[in-house]
Amino acid sequence: MVSRSTKISRVKRGVAERALKVEEEKLLDYELVLVISPEVADENIAATVDKVSQFITERGGSITEVNQWGRRKLAYPIKHFMEGSYVLAQFKLEPKLAAELEANLRISEEIMRHLLVRLGE
């Protein structure tokens, strides 16, 4: 025979698991491409990427993958520069925080351009 406290703990565990699933469903998949200024030294590019990663993780998101493509020539001059360092990041984040992330990327002096795309449906 199962005791009453065991039944209650099973119910609580089930409720907690469902709440966790609902919380995970709120997170959407995103892909972010950054073009970092050539004025940023190659050693400091990781620090710039870490700032973006920290923004995402502090707000409940999770980083899936980060690929540094290195320094590439730009198709057209941006802020009088002809090259920049490219970084591709994939992560999960709440949709309402995506606009806040983009606002922070816009005001960053280290990041010349960015493209944030929501993946999937």
C-alpha positions, 0 to 999 in steps of 0.5 A: 500500500502506498502512503498518502505522503508518497502520493503527494510527493509524486503529484508534486514531482509531476507538477514540477516536471510539467512546470519545467517543460512549460518553462523550456517551451518558452525558450525559442531557438535563435541564431546570431551572427556578429561582425566585430570591429577590426579594432578589437584585438584577436585576443579580445574577441573571446571577451566580446563573445563572452559578454553576449553569452553572459547576457543570454545565460543571466536571463535564463537562456542557454548557449548551444554553439559558438563558432568563430569564423575569424577575420573576413573581408566585408562586402562593403565598408562599414564605419570605414572598415573593410574587414571584420571578425565574424562569430556565429552563435546558436542559443535558446532565449525567451522571445521577449528578451530578444529585443533587449539583446538586439538593443544591447548589440546596437549600442556596443562599440565593438560590434559593427553589425549583427543579425538575429534570426529565430529558428524553426516554428 
